């Protein structure tokens, strides 16, 4: 219990350090929020009054102390640009990001683990065709993983707008490239659900393609190492089929690193779609952050950074605490007092 409490305390300190560093960097960045908020006809005195109203005329230490005290009370402040509480701004955008991130994360691991396992099996067979198949899939996953998500998104937008019209695709293949629903807002019931799904296909596809490529490379290495173990060959020698040996023994040994990878990927459910949300105009936290950065809306940027830091740090902590539960070797070491 003491070890867990120490780790939680260390995680909170790390979140505080990230939030503090973000506060300093944001406030030192060029740009004046007051100059962006006042109308073009405003005078320097008008900008100065607005700066005083927003508290930007105070020393940086005083601004930080006020912001930190508000955070400890659960108050993230008000948005400069929208005049609404930051918690409400992020709360309204969070469900869209969670839906997009959860769907892409699930697809990434289902496809990535299956693809990586198949690559490891092909490599383990040692045949000429297996090596070629593994090499081709490795090339494909490396290219997908290296491609920037915003570049893939822009390419899909171009294909689904100008390209679809030029090539005469049927209407059901012309996927909407922007937004999360029908702009007119006239659909309801099952038609509204279908419309949401159609709008989500492209952004989810981009995130899942990049994520599955990374998971596949990781799963290939983890399962490949497990397949070289003597216990797999012993299981096959005792009469188990190759499929049973792979599923019952190899995947069980490869499970701990995949669980850790899943926990480390959880922050991407919230923070991993900033550029994709911007490209597809998806109304999530990522798009809200991009708009806040452009408007020098410090409270929204700091609130989102704090949210990202909390999710990332505590996802890592959860992975560290869960590893002994899924790794018999770590569990045995803990039981006998070994580290």
Kinemage of the C-alpha trace (Angstrom):
@kinemage 1
@onewidth
@group {chain A} dominant
@subgroup {mainchain}
@vectorlist {calphas} color= white
{ca unk a 1} P 0.000 0.000 0.000
{ca unk a 2} L 2.833 2.411 0.828
{ca unk a 3} L 4.412 1.724 -2.544
{ca unk a 4} L 1.142 2.542 -4.311
{ca unk a 5} L 0.728 5.757 -2.317
{ca unk a 6} L 4.289 6.781 -3.162
{ca unk a 7} L 3.640 6.200 -6.853
{ca unk a 8} L 0.397 8.174 -6.740
{ca unk a 9} L 2.195 11.043 -4.984
{ca unk a 10} L 4.971 10.955 -7.586
{ca unk a 11} L 2.347 10.999 -10.353
{ca unk a 12} L 0.672 14.065 -8.837
{ca unk a 13} L 4.018 15.848 -8.599
{ca unk a 14} L 4.703 15.038 -12.244
{ca unk a 15} L 1.297 16.420 -13.266
{ca unk a 16} L 2.064 19.604 -11.326
{ca unk a 17} L 5.433 19.964 -13.069
{ca unk a 18} L 3.848 19.502 -16.500
{ca unk a 19} L 1.094 22.014 -15.708
{ca unk a 20} L 3.608 24.545 -14.381
{ca unk a 21} L 5.895 24.213 -17.377
{ca unk a 22} L 2.920 24.559 -19.726
{ca unk a 23} L 1.755 27.685 -17.885
{ca unk a 24} L 5.172 29.328 -18.210
{ca unk a 25} L 5.611 28.416 -21.878
{ca unk a 26} L 2.115 29.565 -22.815
{ca unk a 27} L 2.517 32.907 -21.064
{ca unk a 28} L 5.965 33.475 -22.596
{ca unk a 29} L 4.748 32.728 -26.117
{ca unk a 30} L 4.354 35.784 -28.372
{ca unk a 31} L 0.911 37.273 -28.805
{ca unk a 32} L -1.501 39.325 -26.712
{ca unk a 33} L -4.996 37.914 -26.096
{ca unk a 34} L -6.371 41.389 -25.439
{ca unk a 35} L -5.173 42.611 -28.835
{ca unk a 36} L -7.081 39.761 -30.504
{ca unk a 37} L -10.269 40.273 -28.501
{ca unk a 38} L -10.753 44.022 -28.859
{ca unk a 39} L -12.436 45.349 -32.026
{ca unk a 40} L -10.250 46.958 -34.735
{ca unk a 41} L -11.491 50.408 -33.727
{ca unk a 42} L -10.408 49.996 -30.098
{ca unk a 43} L -7.734 52.230 -28.631
{ca unk a 44} L -4.673 51.272 -26.611
{ca unk a 45} L -6.564 52.273 -23.456
{ca unk a 46} L -9.370 49.841 -24.353
{ca unk a 47} L -6.845 47.030 -24.765
{ca unk a 48} L -5.232 47.942 -21.443
{ca unk a 49} L -8.589 47.842 -19.635
{ca unk a 50} L -9.398 44.447 -21.128
{ca unk a 51} L -5.941 43.187 -20.145
{ca unk a 52} L -6.607 44.311 -16.576
{ca unk a 53} L -10.039 42.648 -16.611
{ca unk a 54} L -8.461 39.354 -17.708
{ca unk a 55} L -5.738 39.695 -15.071
{ca unk a 56} L -2.961 39.803 -17.651
{ca unk a 57} L -1.485 42.999 -16.220
{ca unk a 58} L -0.394 41.217 -13.035
{ca unk a 59} L 3.084 39.687 -12.555
{ca unk a 60} L 3.529 36.189 -13.917
{ca unk a 61} L 3.926 34.725 -10.403
{ca unk a 62} L 0.638 36.277 -9.289
{ca unk a 63} L -1.148 34.946 -12.375
{ca unk a 64} L 0.265 31.478 -11.729
{ca unk a 65} L -0.737 31.516 -8.069
{ca unk a 66} L -4.287 32.562 -8.924
{ca unk a 67} L -4.580 29.886 -11.617
{ca unk a 68} L -3.141 27.132 -9.393
{ca unk a 69} L -5.437 28.077 -6.514
{ca unk a 70} L -8.394 27.846 -8.858
{ca unk a 71} L -7.270 24.431 -10.109
{ca unk a 72} L -7.017 23.136 -6.534
{ca unk a 73} L -10.612 24.292 -6.011
{ca unk a 74} L -11.685 22.575 -9.220
{ca unk a 75} L -12.038 25.849 -11.131
{ca unk a 76} L -10.140 26.032 -14.446
{ca unk a 77} L -11.204 29.622 -15.062
{ca unk a 78} L -13.157 31.150 -17.910
{ca unk a 79} L -12.325 31.117 -21.590
{ca unk a 80} L -11.025 34.453 -22.859
{ca unk a 81} L -12.604 34.044 -26.281
{ca unk a 82} L -15.922 32.450 -25.325
{ca unk a 83} L -16.519 33.878 -21.861
{ca unk a 84} L -17.624 30.468 -20.574
{ca unk a 85} L -16.064 28.204 -17.927
{ca unk a 86} L -13.195 26.147 -19.323
{ca unk a 87} L -14.654 23.011 -17.734
{ca unk a 88} L -17.816 23.495 -19.778
{ca unk a 89} L -15.891 24.140 -22.999
{ca unk a 90} L -13.814 20.974 -22.586
{ca unk a 91} L -16.756 18.982 -21.225
{ca unk a 92} L -18.824 19.680 -24.328
{ca unk a 93} L -15.959 18.664 -26.623
{ca unk a 94} L -14.799 15.627 -24.627
{ca unk a 95} L -17.531 13.127 -25.681
{ca unk a 96} L -16.695 13.619 -29.363
{ca unk a 97} L -12.998 13.004 -28.686
{ca unk a 98} L -13.740 9.967 -26.520
{ca unk a 99} L -15.955 8.410 -29.188
{ca unk a 100} L -13.365 9.000 -31.900
{ca unk a 101} L -10.448 7.848 -29.763
{ca unk a 102} L -12.148 4.766 -28.315
{ca unk a 103} L -13.264 3.502 -31.718
{ca unk a 104} L -9.835 4.043 -33.274
{ca unk a 105} L -8.025 2.485 -30.284
{ca unk a 106} L -10.193 -0.631 -30.383
{ca unk a 107} L -9.646 -1.047 -34.130
{ca unk a 108} L -5.923 -0.376 -33.738
{ca unk a 109} L -5.452 -3.217 -31.275
{ca unk a 110} L -7.791 -5.711 -32.923
{ca unk a 111} L -6.198 -5.242 -36.339
{ca unk a 112} L -2.675 -4.586 -35.062
{ca unk a 113} L -2.438 -7.620 -32.760
{ca unk a 114} L -3.905 -9.906 -35.414
{ca unk a 115} L -1.557 -8.565 -38.084
{ca unk a 116} L 1.516 -8.666 -35.844
{ca unk a 117} L 0.744 -12.197 -34.696
{ca unk a 118} L 0.350 -13.323 -38.301
{ca unk a 119} L 3.703 -11.751 -39.162
{ca unk a 120} L 5.382 -13.541 -36.260
{ca unk a 121} L 3.869 -16.858 -37.368
{ca unk a 122} L 5.051 -16.317 -40.947
{ca unk a 123} L 8.545 -15.541 -39.733
{ca unk a 124} L 8.547 -18.530 -37.380
{ca unk a 125} L 7.661 -20.920 -40.192
{ca unk a 126} L 10.892 -20.038 -41.947
{ca unk a 127} L 9.573 -20.788 -45.425
{ca unk a 128} L 10.413 -18.618 -48.398
{ca unk a 129} L 6.809 -17.523 -48.817
{ca unk a 130} L 6.534 -16.766 -45.094
{ca unk a 131} L 9.616 -14.557 -45.143
{ca unk a 132} L 8.329 -12.681 -48.175
{ca unk a 133} L 4.911 -12.188 -46.596
{ca unk a 134} L 6.482 -10.960 -43.383
{ca unk a 135} L 8.727 -8.555 -45.302
{ca unk a 136} L 5.797 -7.183 -47.323
{ca unk a 137} L 3.657 -6.642 -44.225
{ca unk a 138} L 6.598 -5.059 -42.400
{ca unk a 139} L 7.080 -2.617 -45.268
{ca unk a 140} L 3.360 -1.793 -45.282
{ca unk a 141} L 3.117 -1.223 -41.516
{ca unk a 142} L 6.320 0.829 -41.442
{ca unk a 143} L 5.046 3.115 -44.202
{ca unk a 144} L 1.652 3.522 -42.494
{ca unk a 145} L 3.235 4.213 -39.108
{ca unk a 146} L 5.664 6.764 -40.550
{ca unk a 147} L 2.987 8.668 -42.484
{ca unk a 148} L 1.772 11.783 -40.627
{ca unk a 149} L -1.873 11.445 -39.651
{ca unk a 150} L -2.759 14.916 -40.941
{ca unk a 151} L -1.211 14.034 -44.323
{ca unk a 152} L -3.298 10.875 -44.548
{ca unk a 153} L -6.347 12.873 -43.505
{ca unk a 154} L -5.809 15.534 -46.157
{ca unk a 155} L -5.324 12.833 -48.786
{ca unk a 156} L -8.598 11.164 -47.847
{ca unk a 157} L -10.395 14.511 -47.890
{ca unk a 158} L -9.110 15.115 -51.428
{ca unk a 159} L -10.154 11.642 -52.564
{ca unk a 160} L -13.611 11.800 -51.007
{ca unk a 161} L -14.447 15.242 -52.389
{ca unk a 162} L -12.878 16.038 -55.747
{ca unk a 163} L -11.828 12.474 -56.537
{ca unk a 164} L -15.184 10.870 -55.836
{ca unk a 165} L -16.984 13.374 -58.043
{ca unk a 166} L -14.459 12.944 -60.876
{ca unk a 167} L -14.549 9.155 -60.811
{ca unk a 168} L -18.306 8.930 -60.469
{ca unk a 169} L -18.424 6.925 -57.257
{ca unk a 170} L -21.872 5.875 -56.003
{ca unk a 171} L -23.397 8.103 -53.346
{ca unk a 172} L -22.854 5.604 -50.521
{ca unk a 173} L -19.085 5.700 -51.153
{ca unk a 174} L -18.888 9.492 -51.040
{ca unk a 175} L -18.136 9.813 -47.363
{ca unk a 176} L -18.532 13.208 -45.665
{ca unk a 177} L -15.132 14.738 -44.974
{ca unk a 178} L -15.977 17.392 -42.393
{ca unk a 179} L -17.937 17.608 -39.166
{ca unk a 180} L -19.585 14.947 -37.043
{ca unk a 181} L -23.160 15.129 -38.317
{ca unk a 182} L -25.462 16.555 -40.956
{ca unk a 183} L -24.950 20.355 -41.006
{ca unk a 184} L -28.687 20.895 -41.366
{ca unk a 185} L -29.462 18.934 -38.225
{ca unk a 186} L -32.677 17.569 -39.776
{ca unk a 187} L -31.993 13.866 -39.229
{ca unk a 188} L -33.226 11.890 -36.250
{ca unk a 189} L -33.493 8.312 -35.087
{ca unk a 190} L -31.683 5.614 -37.047
{ca unk a 191} L -30.917 8.042 -39.885
{ca unk a 192} L -29.017 10.277 -37.450
{ca unk a 193} L -27.004 7.285 -36.175
{ca unk a 194} L -26.078 6.285 -39.726
{ca unk a 195} L -25.085 9.873 -40.479
{ca unk a 196} L -22.786 9.976 -37.423
{ca unk a 197} L -21.167 6.696 -38.434
{ca unk a 198} L -20.560 7.928 -41.978
{ca unk a 199} L -18.946 11.114 -40.675
{ca unk a 200} L -16.706 9.096 -38.317
{ca unk a 201} L -15.399 6.594 -40.890
{ca unk a 202} L -12.625 8.796 -42.297
{ca unk a 203} L -11.167 10.179 -39.030
{ca unk a 204} L -11.440 6.801 -37.300
{ca unk a 205} L -9.858 5.126 -40.322
{ca unk a 206} L -6.873 7.487 -40.298
{ca unk a 207} L -6.239 7.080 -36.571
{ca unk a 208} L -6.768 3.313 -36.685
{ca unk a 209} L -4.441 2.857 -39.669
{ca unk a 210} L -1.555 4.635 -37.961
{ca unk a 211} L -2.270 2.999 -34.602
{ca unk a 212} L -2.662 -0.515 -35.997
{ca unk a 213} L 0.657 -0.195 -37.845
{ca unk a 214} L 2.465 0.628 -34.599
{ca unk a 215} L 0.680 -2.101 -32.622
{ca unk a 216} L 1.446 -4.650 -35.350
{ca unk a 217} L 5.170 -3.952 -35.176
{ca unk a 218} L 5.097 -4.254 -31.392
{ca unk a 219} L 2.982 -7.435 -31.449
{ca unk a 220} L 5.251 -8.979 -34.097
{ca unk a 221} L 8.272 -8.531 -31.855
{ca unk a 222} L 6.496 -9.712 -28.669
{ca unk a 223} L 4.861 -12.787 -30.235
{ca unk a 224} L 8.004 -13.565 -32.255
{ca unk a 225} L 10.087 -13.678 -29.085
{ca unk a 226} L 7.506 -15.930 -27.443
{ca unk a 227} L 7.455 -18.337 -30.392
{ca unk a 228} L 11.198 -18.917 -30.063
{ca unk a 229} L 10.752 -20.200 -26.515
{ca unk a 230} L 11.269 -23.872 -25.756
{ca unk a 231} L 7.861 -24.106 -24.075
{ca unk a 232} L 6.099 -23.604 -27.439
{ca unk a 233} L 8.089 -26.365 -29.101
{ca unk a 234} L 7.519 -28.589 -26.071
{ca unk a 235} L 3.770 -27.964 -26.260
{ca unk a 236} L 3.726 -28.904 -29.944
{ca unk a 237} L 5.825 -32.010 -29.221
{ca unk a 238} L 3.287 -33.081 -26.594
{ca unk a 239} L 0.529 -33.093 -29.164
{ca unk a 240} L -0.928 -29.596 -29.205
{ca unk a 241} L -1.668 -28.167 -32.606
{ca unk a 242} L 0.283 -25.126 -33.745
{ca unk a 243} L -2.842 -22.966 -33.352
{ca unk a 244} L -3.373 -24.146 -29.786
{ca unk a 245} L 0.286 -23.624 -28.913
{ca unk a 246} L 0.236 -20.127 -30.347
{ca unk a 247} L -3.005 -19.135 -28.635
{ca unk a 248} L -2.502 -20.849 -25.284
{ca unk a 249} L 1.195 -20.276 -24.692
{ca unk a 250} L 2.773 -17.766 -27.071
{ca unk a 251} L 0.051 -15.132 -26.755
{ca unk a 252} L -0.053 -15.610 -22.970
{ca unk a 253} L 3.652 -14.785 -22.740
{ca unk a 254} L 3.259 -11.852 -25.155
{ca unk a 255} L 0.249 -10.484 -23.237
{ca unk a 256} L 2.095 -8.399 -20.572
{ca unk a 257} L 3.920 -6.084 -23.011
{ca unk a 258} L 0.715 -5.718 -25.048
{ca unk a 259} L -1.217 -4.761 -21.904
{ca unk a 260} L 1.419 -2.155 -21.110
{ca unk a 261} L 1.212 -0.868 -24.678
{ca unk a 262} L -2.580 -0.631 -24.382
{ca unk a 263} L -2.322 1.342 -21.152
{ca unk a 264} L 0.244 3.676 -22.695
{ca unk a 265} L -2.044 4.157 -25.696
{ca unk a 266} L -5.049 5.111 -23.551
{ca unk a 267} L -4.090 8.809 -23.397
{ca unk a 268} L -4.429 8.839 -27.164
{ca unk a 269} L -8.179 8.364 -26.696
{ca unk a 270} L -8.273 11.983 -25.515
{ca unk a 271} L -5.046 13.565 -26.729
{ca unk a 272} L -4.098 11.610 -29.813
{ca unk a 273} L -6.406 13.166 -32.395
{ca unk a 274} L -5.530 16.873 -32.328
{ca unk a 275} L -4.418 17.099 -35.967
{ca unk a 276} L -7.043 14.680 -37.251
{ca unk a 277} L -9.822 16.618 -35.516
{ca unk a 278} L -8.469 19.783 -37.104
{ca unk a 279} L -8.369 18.268 -40.602
{ca unk a 280} L -11.860 16.757 -40.436
{ca unk a 281} L -13.416 19.585 -38.374
{ca unk a 282} L -14.351 17.039 -35.706
{ca unk a 283} L -15.819 18.918 -32.696
{ca unk a 284} L -13.543 17.399 -30.061
{ca unk a 285} L -10.978 18.574 -27.522
{ca unk a 286} L -8.205 18.596 -30.120
{ca unk a 287} L -10.027 21.058 -32.333
{ca unk a 288} L -10.899 23.201 -29.300
{ca unk a 289} L -7.207 23.316 -28.381
{ca unk a 290} L -6.168 24.308 -31.915
{ca unk a 291} L -8.719 27.133 -31.896
{ca unk a 292} L -7.631 28.217 -28.403
{ca unk a 293} L -3.976 28.366 -29.426
{ca unk a 294} L -4.853 30.552 -32.406
{ca unk a 295} L -6.903 32.871 -30.192
{ca unk a 296} L -4.319 32.932 -27.357
{ca unk a 297} L -7.056 31.580 -25.106
{ca unk a 298} L -4.744 30.688 -22.215
{ca unk a 299} L -7.314 29.124 -19.834
{ca unk a 300} L -8.548 26.623 -22.443
{ca unk a 301} L -5.011 25.664 -23.461
{ca unk a 302} L -3.971 25.184 -19.830
{ca unk a 303} L -7.122 23.223 -19.001
{ca unk a 304} L -6.574 20.879 -21.925
{ca unk a 305} L -2.888 20.466 -21.047
{ca unk a 306} L -3.831 19.582 -17.482
{ca unk a 307} L -6.373 17.063 -18.743
{ca unk a 308} L -3.816 15.493 -21.092
{ca unk a 309} L -1.209 15.335 -18.330
{ca unk a 310} L -3.600 13.658 -15.889
{ca unk a 311} L -4.668 11.042 -18.417
{ca unk a 312} L -1.118 10.319 -19.588
{ca unk a 313} L 0.536 10.109 -16.171
{ca unk a 314} L -2.168 8.008 -14.539
{ca unk a 315} L -2.424 5.698 -17.561
{ca unk a 316} L 1.287 4.989 -17.123
{ca unk a 317} L 0.722 4.449 -13.415
{ca unk a 318} L -2.148 2.035 -14.134
{ca unk a 319} L 0.058 0.092 -16.551
{ca unk a 320} L 2.800 -0.183 -13.937
{ca unk a 321} L 0.383 -1.399 -11.275
{ca unk a 322} L -1.414 -3.829 -13.592
{ca unk a 323} L 1.714 -5.498 -14.953
{ca unk a 324} L 2.162 -7.915 -12.013
{ca unk a 325} L -1.454 -9.038 -12.448
{ca unk a 326} L -0.932 -10.166 -16.049
{ca unk a 327} L 2.716 -11.296 -15.875
{ca unk a 328} L 3.180 -14.473 -13.791
{ca unk a 329} L 6.912 -13.848 -13.590
{ca unk a 330} L 6.420 -10.411 -12.006
{ca unk a 331} L 3.681 -11.782 -9.752
{ca unk a 332} L 5.938 -14.546 -8.518
{ca unk a 333} L 8.746 -12.088 -7.868
{ca unk a 334} L 6.430 -9.910 -5.828
{ca unk a 335} L 5.230 -12.898 -3.802
{ca unk a 336} L 8.740 -14.007 -2.896
{ca unk a 337} L 10.060 -10.529 -2.223
{ca unk a 338} L 12.221 -10.370 -5.373
{ca unk a 339} L 12.335 -7.289 -7.591
